[in-house]
Amino acid sequence: MTTLRILVAATPTADRPVHWALFDAAGACISTGCDLPVRWPSADCLEIVVAASQVRIASIALPPVPPGRVAAAAAFALEDQLAGPAEDQLLAASPQRPDGRVVVVIVARALVAGLRAHRGDTGLLARLTRVVAEPELAEPGVDWRWCVPDDPTTGDGFVRLPDGSAFPVSATAADGRLPPELRLALTSTARDGVAPMQVRVDASIADELRARWQGETGVRFVGGTAWRWHAASPAAFAGASNLLQGEFAPTQPPRSGARARLFAPAAWIAAAALALHLTATLGEWARWRVDGWRAARAWTAVATAAGVPAVDASTPSAARAALARRYADQRHAQGLPAPADALPLLTRAAPALAAIPPGALKSATYADGHWTLDLQRIDPAAVRDLDARLKHAGTPAITATTAGGTRLRFGAD
């Protein structure tokens, strides 16, 4: 099965040439070019590589969280680091690594929406299966990796850091000065005492220029190989996060007649197994459905008897939430606090919060029945202990590591 991959910085149009690379079934690049969409070579599927100029990659450390909560926890940790409104950004989080780190690709939501919309077209664009970020194709190492394309028309370049994060940089100035983004990053790390030992320059750069940069920054610059996005390893392409997720997740592409006939026996076997399974479990499923219906009716009846409008108690969860709001309103009407109010909630969590080291609390805000605490950097073991204490107190929390320390959000159980 062949795969065509194209490099884009914007939604493809019929009158704009696009860089492409064709890969065989083993993942080897067999040809490259730059053509209008009508001249792209045919392939079984299409993948889009978003140019480094359009993406940023963050790497954050999170406490152990269930896989289904990784994306939400990552978004919570990065909410104060996004450029522009959060709703305009798409965050694609990787699975959590054994060390707790999560790599998050940040890209404009409008760009991914435009690429996803092409699946309604005819031709090759309708076979779009994946959208990945160019910097993820550069595997991180022990050094900073500055990747500069050998073809200037494919972009200016980017820097990939050992923790998996990445940021775009401008082209090197005509007089040989470092890109301002890279210079600022090196200055910031030197001020914090975490400057890299060396920067690997994946570009055709003269030794004299690299020596000049070393003298200006105090960081060693070593030579590498000019960056070619299509020369990335098959493992790098396979391991990159697919930006077509959530509301942009693709549907299964239609199969050709020949392929349908090839899979027909397996489809019949699968259908027979599915029918047998459904027949065997239908009684149990029906029983659970009836129990669920009865529970929903019970919650709705309790809520409506308490004066909650039926429209606000259509489901058990809605009924429970409406009852909690009505209870809080009734308490407030009598001049009494409700369990999710700021002071009662803080009182319940106070024994657990006593474990916060002195001077570690930077700020505390309350909104929508939750307290959000920003802490200085503290020992990870102390964060895990605090999380366990809050859960035991009935005020479970979401914790995330931020650039300035740790952010913690808790509410009523």
C-alpha positions in Angstrom: 0.0 0.0 0.0 1.5 3.4 -1.0 1.2 6.6 1.0 1.5 10.1 -0.3 2.5 12.7 2.2 2.3 16.4 1.5 3.9 19.3 3.5 1.5 22.3 4.0 1.5 25.6 5.9 -2.1 26.3 4.9 -5.1 24.5 3.4 -4.2 23.2 -0.1 -5.8 24.9 -3.0 -6.0 23.8 -6.7 -3.7 26.6 -7.9 -0.9 26.3 -5.2 2.0 23.9 -5.7 2.7 21.6 -2.7 5.8 19.6 -1.7 5.0 15.9 -1.7 6.7 12.6 -1.1 5.6 9.1 -2.1 6.3 6.1 0.2 6.0 2.4 -0.5 4.4 -0.2 1.8 7.7 -0.5 3.8 7.7 3.2 4.6 10.6 4.0 2.3 10.5 7.3 0.3 10.5 6.4 -3.4 10.0 9.8 -5.1 9.5 13.5 -4.2 8.3 16.6 -6.0 6.4 19.9 -5.8 3.3 20.1 -7.9 -0.3 21.3 -8.1 -2.8 18.8 -6.6 -3.9 17.5 -10.0 -0.3 16.4 -10.7 0.2 14.5 -7.5 1.1 10.8 -7.9 -1.7 8.3 -7.2 -1.6 6.5 -3.8 -3.7 4.4 -1.6 -3.9 7.0 1.2 -2.9 10.5 2.0 -1.2 12.0 5.0 -0.6 15.7 5.6 2.5 17.1 7.4 1.9 20.5 8.9 4.9 22.7 8.5 6.9 23.6 11.6 6.0 27.3 11.2 2.4 26.5 12.1 2.8 24.4 15.2 4.4 24.4 18.7 5.1 21.3 20.8 5.0 21.5 24.6 6.3 18.8 27.0 4.7 18.7 30.5 5.0 16.5 33.5 1.7 15.2 34.9 1.0 13.0 37.9 -0.4 9.5 37.0 -3.8 10.0 35.5 -6.2 7.6 33.6 -5.6 7.6 29.8 -9.0 9.2 29.3 -8.1 12.2 31.4 -4.6 12.9 29.9 -5.9 15.4 27.3 -8.0 17.4 29.8 -5.1 17.5 32.4 -2.7 18.6 29.7 -5.0 21.4 28.5 -5.5 22.5 32.2 -1.7 22.7 32.7 -1.1 24.7 29.5 -4.1 27.1 29.7 -1.9 30.0 30.7 0.8 29.3 28.0 -1.4 29.4 24.9 -1.1 32.3 22.5 -4.6 33.6 21.8 -8.0 32.2 23.0 -7.9 28.6 24.1 -10.9 27.7 21.9 -8.9 28.7 18.8 -6.2 26.1 19.6 -6.2 22.4 19.0 -4.2 20.4 21.6 -3.2 16.9 20.6 -1.7 15.0 23.6 0.4 11.9 23.3 -0.1 8.9 25.7 1.5 9.5 29.1 5.1 8.2 29.3 6.4 6.1 32.2 8.1 9.2 33.6 4.8 11.1 33.6 5.6 13.3 30.6 3.1 14.1 27.9 4.0 15.8 24.6 1.3 18.1 23.3 1.1 19.4 19.8 -0.5 22.9 19.6 -1.9 24.0 16.2 -4.6 26.5 15.1 -8.0 24.7 15.1 -9.0 26.5 11.9 -6.1 25.0 10.0 -7.0 21.4 11.0 -10.7 22.1 10.3 -9.8 23.2 6.8 -7.7 20.1 6.2 -10.4 17.8 7.6 -13.0 19.5 5.3 -11.1 18.2 2.2 -12.2 14.6 3.1 -15.5 15.6 1.4 -13.7 16.2 -1.9 -13.2 13.7 -4.6 -9.8 12.3 -5.6 -6.8 11.8 -3.3 -7.8 14.4 -0.7 -10.8 12.2 0.1 -8.4 9.5 1.3 -6.8 11.6 4.0 -6.1 9.5 7.1 -3.6 11.4 9.2 -2.4 14.9 9.9 1.0 15.2 11.8 3.3 18.0 12.8 6.7 18.3 11.1 8.7 18.8 14.3 7.5 15.4 15.6 9.4 13.8 12.7 12.7 15.0 14.2 13.5 12.5 16.9 14.8 14.2 20.1 18.2 13.4 21.5 20.4 14.5 24.4 21.2 17.8 22.7 19.1 20.6 21.3 18.4 19.9 17.6 18.1 22.9 15.2 16.6 21.6 11.9 17.0 23.8 8.9 15.6 22.5 5.6 18.0 22.2 2.7 15.2 23.5 0.5 14.2 27.0 1.7 10.8 26.8 0.1 9.8 24.1 2.6 10.2 26.4 5.6 12.6 28.2 7.8 13.2 25.5 10.5 12.6 24.6 14.1 14.3 23.5 17.3 13.5 20.1 18.9 14.5 19.8 22.6 15.4 16.6 24.5 12.1 16.6 26.4 10.2 16.4 23.1 9.1 20.1 23.0 9.7 22.1 19.9 9.3 25.7 18.6 9.7 27.3 15.1 12.5 29.7 14.3 13.2 32.2 11.6 15.8 31.7 8.8 19.4 32.7 9.6 20.0 36.4 8.8 22.0 37.3 5.8 24.8 38.5 8.0 25.0 35.2 9.9 23.2 36.2 13.1 21.2 33.5 15.0 17.4 33.6 14.6 16.0 35.7 17.4 13.8 32.9 18.7 16.8 30.6 19.2 18.9 33.4 20.7 16.1 34.3 23.2 15.7 30.6 24.2 19.4 30.2 24.8 19.5 33.4 26.8 16.6 32.3 28.9 18.1 28.9 29.7 21.4 30.4 30.6 19.7 32.8 33.0 18.0 29.8 34.6 21.2 27.8 34.8 19.9 25.0 32.4 21.6 26.0 29.2 22.3 23.1 26.8 25.8 21.6 26.5 25.5 21.9 22.7 23.2 22.5 19.8 23.2 20.1 16.9 22.7 22.1 13.7 21.0 19.9 11.0 21.9 22.2 8.2 24.7 23.0 5.7 26.5 25.6 7.9 30.2 26.6 7.7 32.5 25.8 10.6 33.4 29.4 10.9 29.8 30.5 11.4 29.2 27.8 14.1 32.4 28.9 15.9 31.0 32.5 15.8 27.7 31.4 17.4 29.6 29.5 20.1 31.6 32.6 21.0 28.4 34.7 21.1 26.4 32.3 23.3 28.9 30.2 25.1 27.1 27.1 23.8 28.8 24.7 21.4 27.3 24.3 18.0 28.0 21.0 16.2 27.3 20.1 12.6 24.6 17.6 11.4 22.7 16.7 8.3 20.5 19.2 6.5 16.8 18.6 7.4 14.6 16.8 5.0 11.1 16.1 6.3 10.5 13.2 3.9 13.7 11.5 5.1 12.4 10.9 8.6 12.3 7.3 9.7 9.1 5.2 9.3 9.0 4.9 13.1 9.0 8.7 13.4 6.0 9.0 11.0 4.2 6.2 12.9 4.8 7.6 16.3 3.7 11.2 15.5 0.4 12.3 17.0 -2.5 12.3 14.6 -4.1 15.8 14.7 -7.4 14.3 13.3 -8.9 13.5 16.7 -11.9 14.4 18.6 -14.4 16.2 16.4 -11.9 16.0 13.5 -11.5 12.2 13.7 -11.8 10.7 10.2 -14.4 8.2 9.3 -13.4 4.9 7.7 -12.6 5.6 4.0 -14.6 3.6 1.4 -13.0 0.4 0.1 -12.7 -0.5 -3.5 -14.6 -3.5 -4.9 -11.5 -5.6 -5.1 -10.6 -4.9 -1.6 -14.1 -5.6 -0.4 -14.1 -9.0 -2.1 -10.7 -9.7 -0.5 -12.1 -9.2 3.0 -15.5 -10.8 2.4 -14.7 -14.1 4.1 -13.3 -12.4 7.2 -16.4 -10.1 7.2 -18.7 -13.0 7.2 -16.9 -14.7 10.0 -16.9 -11.4 12.0 -20.6 -10.9 11.3 -21.5 -14.4 12.5 -19.4 -14.0 15.7 -21.1 -10.7 16.3 -24.6 -12.1 15.8 -23.8 -15.0 18.2 -22.5 -12.6 20.8 -25.5 -10.3 20.5 -27.9 -13.2 20.8 -26.2 -14.5 23.9 -26.1 -11.1 25.6 -29.4 -9.7 24.6 -31.2 -10.8 27.8 -28.5 -9.3 30.1 -28.4 -6.1 28.0 -32.2 -5.7 28.3 -32.1 -6.2 32.0 -29.5 -3.5 32.4 -31.5 -1.2 30.2 -34.6 -1.7 32.3 -32.6 -1.1 35.5 -31.1 2.0 34.0 -34.6 3.2 32.9 -35.9 2.6 36.4 -33.0 4.4 38.0 -33.6 7.4 35.7 -37.3 7.5 36.5 -36.5 7.3 40.2 -34.1 10.3 40.0 -36.5 12.3 37.9 -39.3 11.6 40.3 -37.3 12.6 43.3 -36.1 15.8 41.5 -39.6 16.8 40.3 -41.1 16.1 43.7 -38.5 18.5 45.1 -39.7 21.2 42.7 -37.2 20.8 39.9 -38.7 21.3 36.4 -38.9 18.1 34.5 -36.8 19.6 31.6 -33.9 20.0 34.0 -34.1 16.4 35.3 -34.3 14.4 32.1 -31.3 12.2 33.0 -29.9 10.9 36.3 -26.9 13.2 36.1 -29.0 16.2 35.2 -31.4 15.4 38.1 -28.5 15.0 40.6 -27.0 18.3 39.5 -30.4 20.1 39.6 -31.0 18.7 43.1 -27.6 19.9 44.3 -28.3 23.4 42.9 -31.8 23.5 44.5 -30.3 22.4 47.8 -27.7 25.1 47.6 -30.3 27.7 46.7 -32.5 26.7 49.6 -29.5 26.9 52.0 -28.6 30.3 50.7 -32.2 31.5 51.1 -32.0 30.6 54.8 -28.7 32.4 55.1 -26.8 29.1 55.4 -23.8 27.9 53.3 -23.9 25.1 50.8 -21.4 22.3 50.6 -19.8 23.6 47.4 -19.5 27.2 48.6 -16.0 28.6 49.0 -15.6 28.4 52.8 -17.3 25.0 53.4 -15.3 23.5 50.5 -12.1 25.1 51.9 -12.9 23.8 55.4 -13.3 20.2 54.1 -10.0 20.4 52.3 -8.1 22.3 55.1 -6.6 19.2 56.8 -5.2 18.1 53.5 -4.0 21.5 52.5 -2.0 21.7 55.8 0.5 19.5 54.0 1.5 22.3 51.6 5.0 23.4 52.5 5.2 26.9 54.0 5.6 29.7 51.4 4.7 27.3 48.5 1.2 28.8 47.9 1.3 31.6 45.3 -2.4 32.2 44.7 -5.8 30.7 45.4 -9.0 31.5 43.4 -12.6 30.2 43.7 -15.1 29.8 40.9 -17.9 27.5 39.8 -17.7 25.4 42.9 -13.9 24.8 42.7 -10.7 26.2 44.2 -7.7 26.6 42.0 -4.3 26.8 43.8 -1.0 27.8 42.1 2.0 26.5 44.0 5.7 27.1 43.7 7.8 24.1 42.5 7.7 21.5 45.3 8.8 17.9 45.5 6.8 15.5 43.3 6.4 13.2 46.3 4.7 16.1 48.2 2.4 16.7 45.3 1.3 13.0 45.2 0.8 13.1 49.0 -1.3 16.2 48.7 -3.4 14.6 45.9 -4.0 11.5 48.1 -5.0 13.7 51.1 -7.5 15.7 49.1 -9.1 12.6 47.7 -9.4 11.1 51.2 -11.1 14.4 52.3 -13.7 14.0 49.6 -12.4 16.9 47.5 -10.5 15.1 44.7 -8.2 17.3 42.7 -6.6 17.6 39.3 -3.0 18.5 39.5 -0.6 19.5 36.7 2.9 20.8 36.4 3.2 24.3 34.9 6.1 26.5 33.9 6.1 28.2 37.3 5.4 25.2 39.5 2.2 23.2 40.2 -1.5 24.0 39.6 -4.1 22.2 41.6 -7.9 22.3 41.2 -10.4 20.7 43.6 -14.1 20.7 44.3 -16.8 18.7 46.1 -16.8 15.0 45.5 
